[in-house]
């Protein structure tokens, strides 16, 4: 833990501001904003409100924030002319305001973002329109700014690899050299970029909720019965489908032209209104407010708006490339590859047994006694020595001091004081961090180092958290990880204990640098991985990259995982960054960026359904009433059979990448694991391609599996999964709820095969979460020649919509268990 006593903050400015006539005018304006009787405690109470404050025009926190941003803008304009700050520093101005401070500025910004931006970020049209109103209001007060000429944007996106040197720091910050003074400017730069240069990202996110809505995207053609017949050579149907496709494209082109004309007409009307300028300043101010209200009350996303967003991305990428040192033609690509939201996945990173794997996990905690042989020790004695002297990417002493000051400032904010370790059960004991313990400065430092230094996080993850190739021994990766052991330990604790818990409705986005062929749509994230909750941010990361993809992630079935929301600490507030580690997530959609950014939701859902059918998963609750996903599977099967029978690569309605995923999936299939009760829910047409079961239990492979078996040289076998149904009556459930804590009810013994006997048990409460129940699978007995057995457990409860799937190696009398839901909901 850094010694906080070495870094004291200025309670009073160095210069006596009371002697400055300019500052007295500022104080008068400040008092008019919120009144002379508003003290520090009142301000803190106002910024603590998170649900009651919803009217942004009357919000005192927003008023103070706008005042500081205007003061900050004036201060920058004044010092940009001189290039050197010879008067009051920005820290002096803010700390000199009555009852105000830099910490309160941070509180006001968190309140403004949480109450007036993020609460509207729930992906529905009405609420997101409210959020766009706030940005229009900000522009009306601060004025629209050109990003290409904005010094604040350039400073916030500075090249961290060179900005740590004193000469560069002084040129960026008007001659300032003290870390405390520079951190205040950095905080204001961050707030400025969010308020003035994030509107188009948010506006495009609103459009994405409509453009990429699953129900809108899933084509109507798969809801009809005329497009996919049993006869794969039916040319009439093929011509009919092709005709429909051309008609839709023509309609789309006409729609684009109409929207463009409407946008041009709207711009012409706007120019005519601007010619009638008001004569007085009061009339001008009233016109600005009226114009802002018009924008607030009406919003349309047209093709012109889409083009404006694309131009914004192009400008931003070019500016970021210019800000990088040693600028060359490949800098834009380097920015993409080093982005936190992009994984550089090669075929060597794919484990054929477990699918796509991201990174390797390590143990630094002595609480893992069963893994004592794997517990590591960091090479360096402290986090500071590690960051300044590691072998991968070092920061300068000035950058370390800046980050430390920022961490100490954050600890004084309301959010910093409220941030405490969650109850994670036995993990708290293993990590040595009790439930309710406040987050330390060292933990905040580890987060700041990751989110604000792109080159550092890229070097740490690529060198210390991943294998260089698939054949590299784990010991080599362990040695490299020890070089960053202090940071790795702290950051893993932040993600696991100081983060939040996913819920089924949350979605996250992450980019991959190429179209990888997934063996299963459940990537295993063993190392830290950055995601964003904004599709627009993910879309901007891969701008102009025609090879990458964006995956949409959700929690794996009903199993929640922890993640760390770091957007409050990031210098890039519009990224909405969320970090995962040690978890598996489900891929529910894949976005391609060529020839245009598009979603493949219907095809991904169909692929997931197909894998559920042949890999022994429950899927009846995912079937669509119009059978659209099954019809997509049929279309993919027919396409594969055409290619297999006569090498016919004729274009189909299935995107080529989606068809490649299907072809790759079945090329790896040697055994079919089928749950008979689930298989019976499928449409007869699809079953005719797969398996035909008789009443006596015998079966024959359909046309597709017959062709696949022939292609695999008869190496395709069917395994019927054994299904155990435990029905708990209402009376028994009522008795269960009345049981004392930790009491259990036991199910009947279940012969799983090979003389392995299992049985389920439902416990009244989780020992760490008293309001929730747990279900266990016990190994009662197994043959003596077995050391352990691999239990692949698929659990589904239709009444509570609970669904989980896990694999675990167990010995006799051992068990595996999971928290299912609150006891009162059972």
ABEGO torsion letter per residue (X at the ends): XBBAAABBBBABBABBAAABAAAAAAAAAAAAAAEAABBAAAAAAAAABAAABABAAABAAAAAAAAAAAAAAAAAAAAAAAGBBABBBAAAAAAABBGBBAAAAAAAAAAAAAAAAAAABAGBAAAAAAAAAAAAAAAAAAEBBBAAABAAAAAAABBAAAAABAAAAAAAAGGBABAAAAAAAAAAAAAAAAAAAAAAAAAAAAAAAAAABAAAABBAAAABAAABBABAABAAAAAAAAAAAAAAAAAAAAAAAAAAAAAAAAAAAAAAAAABBBABAAAAAAAAAAAAAAAAABBBBBAAAAAAAAAAAAAAAAAAAAABBGBBAAAAAAAAAABAABBBBBAAABBAAAEBBBEBBBBABAABAAAAAABBBBABABAAAAAAABAABBBBAAAAAAAAAAAAAAAABAAAAABBBBBAEAAAAAAGBBBGBBBBAAAAAAAAAAAABAAAAAAAAAAAABBABAABBAAAAAAAAAAAAAAAAAAAAAAAAABBBBBAABBBBBBBABBBBBABABBBBABBBBBBABAAAAAAAABGBAABBBBBBBBBEABBBBBBBAAAABABAAAGBBBBBGBBBBBABBBBAOABBBBAAAAAAAAAAAAAAAAGBBAAAABBAAGAAAAAAAAAAAAAAAAAAAGBABBBABBAAAAAAAAAAAAABABBBBBAAAAAABBAAAAAABBBBBAAGBBBBBAAAAAAAAAAGGBBBBBBBBBBBBBBBAAAAAAAAABBBGBBBBBBBBBAEGGBBBBBBBBABBAABAABBBBBBBBABBBAABABBBBBBBBBBAAAGBBBBBBBBBBBGBBBBBBABBAAAX
